[in-house]
């Protein structure tokens, strides 16, 4: 039997390292925000498959892939009239 696949968020603190095993991307994003608000250094995020993730990766997972596409769409208009 295999364990649940977790997102791991780690940060260096003045007295060691804090590690949170998060069950989903939303929780990992919240913990990332907590670490940033506390001013911790060297924050890292690892996905369920062991791949390193960025804050943008987590946001895309939480908000959905359409949210990131909408943010990068350009609106163009034909001004030749």
C-alpha positions as CSV (number, residue, x, y, z in Angstrom):
1,X,0.0,0.0,0.0
2,X,1.4,3.4,-0.9
3,X,1.0,6.6,1.1
4,X,-0.9,9.7,-0.1
5,X,0.9,11.9,-2.6
6,X,1.8,15.1,-0.8
7,X,3.0,18.6,-1.7
8,X,6.0,19.4,0.5
9,X,6.8,23.0,1.5
10,X,10.0,23.7,3.3
11,X,11.6,26.9,4.7
12,X,14.8,27.6,6.6
13,X,14.1,29.2,10.0
14,X,16.5,30.7,12.5
15,X,16.5,27.4,14.5
16,X,16.3,24.9,11.7
17,X,13.9,23.9,9.0
18,X,10.1,23.8,8.9
19,X,8.5,21.2,6.7
20,X,4.8,20.9,5.9
21,X,3.3,17.9,4.1
22,X,0.3,19.3,2.3
23,X,-2.5,17.1,0.9
24,X,-3.2,19.4,-2.0
25,X,-1.9,22.5,-4.0
26,X,-4.3,24.9,-2.3
27,X,-2.9,24.0,1.2
28,X,0.7,24.2,-0.1
29,X,0.0,27.7,-1.5
30,X,-1.4,28.8,1.9
31,X,1.7,27.4,3.7
32,X,3.9,29.2,1.1
33,X,2.1,32.4,1.9
34,X,2.6,31.8,5.7
35,X,6.3,31.3,5.2
36,X,6.6,34.4,3.1
37,X,4.7,36.5,5.6
38,X,6.9,35.2,8.4
39,X,10.0,36.3,6.4
40,X,11.5,32.8,6.2
41,X,14.4,32.1,3.8
42,X,15.0,29.4,1.2
43,X,11.5,28.3,0.7
44,X,11.1,25.3,-1.6
45,X,8.0,23.4,-2.9
46,X,8.0,19.9,-4.1
47,X,5.1,18.3,-5.9
48,X,3.6,14.9,-5.4
49,X,6.0,13.3,-8.0
50,X,9.1,14.9,-6.4
51,X,9.3,17.7,-9.0
52,X,10.3,21.2,-7.8
53,X,7.4,23.7,-8.1
54,X,7.2,27.5,-8.1
55,X,4.5,29.7,-6.7
56,X,3.1,30.3,-10.2
57,X,2.9,26.5,-10.6
58,X,0.8,26.2,-7.4
59,X,-1.4,29.1,-8.4
60,X,-2.1,27.5,-11.8
61,X,-3.1,24.3,-10.1
62,X,-5.4,26.0,-7.6
63,X,-6.9,28.5,-10.0
64,X,-7.0,26.2,-13.0
65,X,-5.1,26.3,-16.2
66,X,-7.8,28.6,-17.8
67,X,-7.0,31.3,-15.2
68,X,-3.4,31.5,-16.3
69,X,-4.3,31.6,-20.0
70,X,-6.8,34.4,-19.4
71,X,-4.1,36.4,-17.7
72,X,-1.9,36.3,-20.8
73,X,-4.4,36.8,-23.5
74,X,-4.0,39.9,-25.7
75,X,-6.8,42.0,-27.0
76,X,-6.2,43.4,-30.5
77,X,-8.3,45.7,-32.6
78,X,-8.2,46.7,-36.2
79,X,-7.7,50.5,-36.2
80,X,-7.8,51.0,-40.0
81,X,-11.3,52.3,-40.2
